[in-house]
Amino acid sequence: MINNERFLIFLSKLAEVYPIGRVKYAPGTLASLVALVFGYYILTICKINFFLLFVFIFVIFSYLLCDAHIRVYNKKDPNEVVVDEFAGQFIAILGIIDSTNISYILTSLLFSFVLFRFFDITKIGPIKKFEKLPGGIGIIADDLVAGLFAFLTQVAILTSIGHPLIIKTL
């Protein structure tokens, strides 16, 4: 049992993306920023099908980490758990413009980050309902939906202002 408890504590630290989750101010925003840079790097060096597989596996792993954190600390949606921000931000960056024009890329990155944080913080529409799901799924589901909303909104905004949207294909 001790080994099991130690393992759960280890997993809960991974859920915090320790030490990011223990930052005093805005740990979720810091985690989203780190995820933006990390996710963009992976997206640029890999084909989109590998990135989608990576995100799928990451989401499943994140759920397990969130569930472990709940078991250790018995909190419903703790602020220190930020692995869910990574998962949501990874989804939001799917709309990043694949271009050689650095201004397009930077605009796209900015929209991805700001929109994800907006939807994650405000939890408008159905996002709030996903947060109420039980256990680790409730921690991560709202961020996944916020990431999806950010992706769709980003695509709509960028195409409406005339940015040529070139999403990486399979």
Wavefront OBJ file of the C-alpha trace (Angstrom):
o trace
v 0.000 0.000 0.000
v 2.851 2.427 0.743
v 4.314 1.960 -2.726
v 0.861 2.513 -4.214
v 0.434 5.707 -2.153
v 3.878 6.956 -3.157
v 3.086 6.225 -6.781
v -0.181 8.189 -6.526
v 1.711 11.126 -5.016
v 4.218 10.925 -7.872
v 1.355 10.950 -10.395
v -0.277 13.886 -8.634
v 2.960 15.866 -8.972
v 2.927 15.095 -12.681
v -0.662 16.417 -12.798
v 0.693 19.661 -11.365
v 3.440 19.674 -14.011
v 5.495 20.422 -10.935
v 6.574 23.160 -10.222
v 4.273 25.048 -12.649
v 1.112 24.148 -10.755
v 2.583 25.485 -7.516
v 3.300 28.967 -8.890
v 1.577 31.534 -6.684
v -0.104 33.582 -9.416
v -1.856 32.319 -12.559
v -0.493 28.760 -12.730
v -3.027 27.887 -15.437
v -1.935 30.766 -17.627
v 1.730 29.874 -17.184
v 0.964 26.247 -18.015
v -0.929 27.328 -21.154
v 2.015 29.450 -22.249
v 4.482 26.601 -21.742
v 2.093 24.233 -23.548
v 1.800 26.704 -26.429
v 5.559 26.745 -26.969
v 5.982 22.999 -26.421
v 2.990 22.096 -28.582
v 4.030 24.424 -31.392
v 7.505 22.893 -31.406
v 6.070 19.371 -31.658
v 3.604 20.472 -34.339
v 6.357 21.999 -36.461
v 8.663 18.984 -36.383
v 5.999 16.296 -36.760
v 3.315 15.417 -39.205
v -0.196 16.261 -38.089
v -1.193 12.606 -37.687
v 1.630 12.104 -35.168
v 0.608 15.268 -33.324
v -3.019 14.091 -33.142
v -1.874 10.703 -31.813
v 0.338 12.496 -29.286
v -2.610 14.652 -28.134
v -4.882 11.607 -27.870
v -2.374 9.721 -25.697
v -1.631 12.871 -23.691
v -5.344 13.359 -22.937
v -5.711 9.786 -21.661
v -2.552 10.098 -19.573
v -3.729 13.482 -18.235
v -7.024 11.975 -17.144
v -5.150 9.333 -15.149
v -2.943 12.005 -13.560
v -5.945 14.152 -12.616
v -7.706 11.153 -11.122
v -4.603 10.319 -9.063
v -4.438 13.872 -7.777
v -8.062 13.706 -6.650
v -7.335 10.460 -4.786
v -4.344 11.971 -2.975
v -5.751 15.398 -2.078
v -9.532 14.789 -2.245
v -10.204 18.094 -4.057
v -12.748 18.389 -6.864
v -10.930 20.794 -9.252
v -7.665 21.923 -7.649
v -5.903 25.011 -9.035
v -2.517 23.334 -8.835
v -3.485 20.708 -11.415
v -2.411 22.229 -14.740
v -1.878 19.204 -16.977
v -5.410 19.848 -18.240
v -4.301 23.266 -19.516
v -1.656 21.529 -21.585
v -4.245 19.214 -23.138
v -6.633 22.068 -23.931
v -3.904 24.283 -25.363
v -2.675 21.436 -27.564
v -6.144 21.281 -29.114
v -6.324 25.064 -29.517
v -3.062 25.186 -31.483
v -4.421 22.893 -34.162
v -5.629 26.060 -35.901
v -2.168 27.580 -36.096
v -1.374 28.745 -39.559
v 1.264 26.615 -41.251
v 3.086 29.324 -43.129
v 6.511 30.759 -43.750
v 5.173 34.236 -42.900
v 6.215 34.848 -39.279
v 3.504 37.470 -38.712
v 0.812 34.913 -39.645
v 2.320 32.387 -37.276
v 2.646 34.858 -34.395
v -0.907 36.117 -34.923
v -2.142 32.559 -34.915
v -0.196 31.693 -31.753
v -1.539 34.781 -30.006
v -5.130 33.959 -30.960
v -4.663 30.355 -29.863
v -3.363 31.362 -26.443
v -5.775 34.227 -25.728
v -8.854 32.380 -26.941
v -8.028 29.250 -24.975
v -7.470 31.244 -21.784
v -10.702 33.178 -22.397
v -12.810 30.038 -22.814
v -11.033 28.202 -19.998
v -11.465 31.030 -17.498
v -15.008 32.137 -18.401
v -16.351 28.619 -19.028
v -19.160 30.030 -21.140
v -21.773 27.913 -22.823
v -21.540 24.159 -22.322
v -17.972 24.330 -20.982
v -19.227 24.773 -17.392
v -21.317 21.592 -17.695
v -18.254 19.537 -18.617
v -16.448 20.796 -15.513
v -19.177 19.246 -13.350
v -18.433 15.712 -14.532
v -17.080 13.481 -11.743
v -13.442 12.700 -11.010
v -10.515 13.293 -13.310
v -12.765 13.509 -16.349
v -14.372 16.643 -14.907
v -10.992 18.296 -14.470
v -9.886 17.669 -18.023
v -13.151 17.734 -20.019
v -13.814 21.460 -19.634
v -10.307 22.263 -20.876
v -10.711 19.999 -23.883
v -13.969 21.728 -24.814
v -12.389 25.155 -24.179
v -9.546 24.124 -26.507
v -12.045 23.062 -29.156
v -13.948 26.359 -28.835
v -10.649 28.266 -29.088
v -9.667 26.300 -32.195
v -12.990 26.912 -33.955
v -13.102 30.590 -32.991
v -9.516 31.095 -34.114
v -10.228 29.541 -37.494
v -13.320 31.747 -37.911
v -11.482 34.951 -36.936
v -8.348 34.333 -38.975
v -10.245 33.443 -42.124
v -12.578 36.428 -41.715
v -9.655 38.887 -41.511
v -8.084 37.462 -44.629
v -5.302 35.290 -43.259
v -4.853 32.346 -45.590
v -5.565 29.384 -43.411
v -3.252 26.500 -44.213
v -3.788 23.777 -41.657
v -1.335 20.893 -41.821
v -2.934 17.861 -43.364
v -2.467 14.154 -42.900
l 1 2 3 4 5 6 7 8 9 10 11 12 13 14 15 16 17 18 19 20 21 22 23 24 25 26 27 28 29 30 31 32 33 34 35 36 37 38 39 40 41 42 43 44 45 46 47 48 49 50 51 52 53 54 55 56 57 58 59 60 61 62 63 64 65 66 67 68 69 70 71 72 73 74 75 76 77 78 79 80 81 82 83 84 85 86 87 88 89 90 91 92 93 94 95 96 97 98 99 100 101 102 103 104 105 106 107 108 109 110 111 112 113 114 115 116 117 118 119 120 121 122 123 124 125 126 127 128 129 130 131 132 133 134 135 136 137 138 139 140 141 142 143 144 145 146 147 148 149 150 151 152 153 154 155 156 157 158 159 160 161 162 163 164 165 166 167 168 169 170
